[in-house]
Amino acid sequence: MYLFLEKVIEDGDVTYSLTKGGYALMFVLFVVAAMAISYFTNKDGKGQMSIKQISVSALCIALAFVMSNIKLFKLPMGGSVTLFSMFFITFIGYLYGPRVSISAAFAYGLLQMIVDPYIISVPQLVCDYVLAFTALGLAGFFYEKKNGMIIGYLVGIFGRFIFSVLSGVIFFAAYAPEGMHPVVYSSLYNGSYIGAEAVLTIIVLLIPAVHKALNRVKAEVNEKSIRKQVQLG
C-alpha cells in the first residue's frame, strides 16, 4: 500500500496522497483501459472500434476532464459541482453503447484519482473513484432508447450517487451530525453536488437547439448513419 500511497496528517485527520508509484500505476491502468476500449466491437458487431470512435471517445473524456476542473463549488470531503463534466462521459454511451461507455468511464475515474483525490483508504478509493465514476457508463444501455441521451445521463449519475452514498455510509459515517443516520447524511451530502449538477445539465439539455445539436453529433459520428438513420433520443 505504501508503495502507492503516502500518509498525510492535517489537523489530526489522516488522509493519503498518491506516490510516484501510485501515479505510475494509475497511468498503466489508464493505458490498459484505453486499449480495452479499442478492442470493443462496433454496435453492429462488425470489427473493432474505428479510429473515429476511439477519437470521439477520447475527445469526450478530455472535455469531461477539463470541465471537471471548472468547479462551481467544492465540498470539504470530496465532491463538487462542475460544468457538465459527467454529461460528456454519459454522452459516450449515447453515441456508442454500454461496452465503450463503461470502459471510458473507468478511464475517466482513473484520471479523477490523479487530480486532487480525497483518499482515506484503498477500499474508499475504489468505491469513490473506480466504481462511482465507472457507473456513469451505465448510460450506454439506453443509447437506442427514445430520449436515451437524458435517460442515460440520469441513470449514469444515479449509479455514481449510489456508490458515493455507499462510500459515505461505510467510510464517513463518523462525520454525520449527532442524531442523523449515516444513510441520510451521506444521501444529503452526495445528493447536494450530484443533484445540483444534474439539474443544471438537464436544463441545458432541454433547450431545443442544444438537444438538436447533440443529436446531430450522434448522427454524424455514428458510422451506421451512412447506411440507415439512427434512432435519436
N, C-alpha and C positions, 0 to 999 in steps of 0.2 A: 504493500500500500504506500509506504513512504518513498518508494521509487517514483511514484507518480503524483503524490500529494504531499504538501508540507503544511504543518500546523501553523495557524495564525491566531494569536491571542490578543483580543482587543476589548477593553472594558470588562474583562472577566469572561467574555464569550469566546468559545473555541470554534473556529471555522478552519477550512482548508483552502489552499490555492494550488493550482497546478504547478508541478515542477517542469524542468526541461524534458524529463522523461514522460511526464503527463502530456505535454504539448505534442511530443513526438508520437505518442500513442494515439492521440486524437487525430493527428494528421494521417497516420496509417489507416485508422478506421474510416476516415473520410474518403480516402482514396479507394478503399475496398467498397464502400457504399456507392461511390461514383462508378466503379467498374461493374457492380451488380446492376445498376440502372442500365448500363449499356448492353447487357446481355438479355434484358427482357424482350419478349417478342412484341410485335405491334398488336394493336387491338384486333386486327383481322387474322392474327395467328401466322402471318407470313413473314418469317425472318425476324432478325433482331431489330432493335431500335435504329432508326435512321439518324444521320448527322443532324438533321433538322430537329428531331425530337430531343436529342441529347442537348443541343444548343439552347432550345427553348426552355427546357427544364433547368439548365444551368443559369440561364438569364433570370428565371423566376426566383431561384434560390438566391441569386445575387441581389435582386431587388428586395426580397424579404429581409436579407441580412442588412442592407443599407437602411431600410425603413425601421428595422428593429432598434437601430441606434438613434432614431428620432423619437425620443420619449416625451410624451405629453406630461406624464408624471410617473414616478417610480416609488414602489413600496419598499420599506426597510429590509424585509427578509426575502426579497426576490419578487419578481412580477412587476410589470409596468404596462401602461397604455401606450402603444406605439402607433405609428402612422400606417395602419393597414398591413402590417408585416405578415400576420397569419394568413391573410387572404391570398397572398401570392403563392404560398405553399399549397393551399387547398385548390387554387386555380390550376396547378399542375394536374391534380386529379380530375378536374373538369375537362382538361384537354386530352389526357391520355389514359385515364383509368386507374384502378387501385394499385396494381403492382409497381408502376412507376412512381406514383404519388407517395406510397409508403416508404419506398427506398429514398426518395428525395427528401421526405420529411425526416427520416432518420439522419441523413447527412446534415440537414439543417439543425437538428438537435445537437449534433457534434460541434457545429460552428458556434452555437449558443454556449456550449460548455467552455469554449476557448475565450469568449468575450465576457468578462465580468460575471463569472459564475458565483453562486452562493452555495457553498458546499459544507455540510456538517458531517457527512458520512458517505461511503460508497453506495449503499442502498438508496439513500436520499438522492444522490447524484443520478443514479439510474432512473429513479421514478420521475424526478423533476425535469430531466433533460432528455434522456433516451426515450422513455415511454410516453411522457406527456407530449413532446413535440412530434414523435412518430405518429401519435394518434391523429394528428392533423391530416395524415394521409388517408384516413377513412373517407375523406371527401370523394376519393376516386370511385367509390362504389356507386355513386349517383351520377356519373358522367353522361349517361344516356337517358336519364330521367328528365321529365318536364320540370323546369325550374331547378335543374340539377346544380347549377352554379351556387344558388343561395342555399338550397337544402344541404348540399355537400359541405358548404362553409359552416353551417350551423352544426352539422354532425361532427365535423372535424374539431371545431373549438369545444364542443361538448365533451368529446373524448379527452382533449387536453385538460379540461376542467375536472373531469373525474379523477384523473391521475394526480392532478395538483391538489385536489381535496384529500385524496388518499395520503399523499405525502404530508399534508398538514396535520392530519389526524395521527399519523404514525410518528412523525419526527418533530412536529412543532406544537404538540398538544399543550406543552407547558406554558406556552405564550397565551393561551386562551384566558380571558378575564375570569375571575372567580365567579362561579355560578353559571358559566356558559359552557355548554357541551362542546367538546373539541370539533365535532362534526359541524355544528352550527358556526363556530368561529372560523374553521377552515373554509366552509362554503361562502361565508360573507367576505372573507379576506380574498380568496381567489376569484370569487364572482365579481368583486368590485372592479378589478382591472380587465378581466376577460370579458365581462358583460359590457363594460363601458366601451371597449374597443369594438365589440360585436355590434353595438347599437350604431356607432359612428360608421362602421363599414356597411351595414345593411342600408342605412340611409343613403349612402353614396351609390350602392349597387342598384337601388330602386329608382335612381334618376334615369329616365328612359334613354338619354343619349349615352350614358355610361354603360348601361346594360346592353344596348345595341352594339356599341363599340367592342365590348368584350366578347360578345357572340361572334362578331366579325373576325376577331382574332382567332377564335376557335376554328372557324370555317377556313381561314387562310393557313393555319399551321397544321391542321389535321389533314394528313395525306390522303385519307379516304374521300375528302371533299371533291377531288377531281373525278371520282368515279360515281359518287352519289352524295346527295345532300345529307349532312349530319343533322341529327336531331338536336336542336338548340333549346336550352332551358331558360 
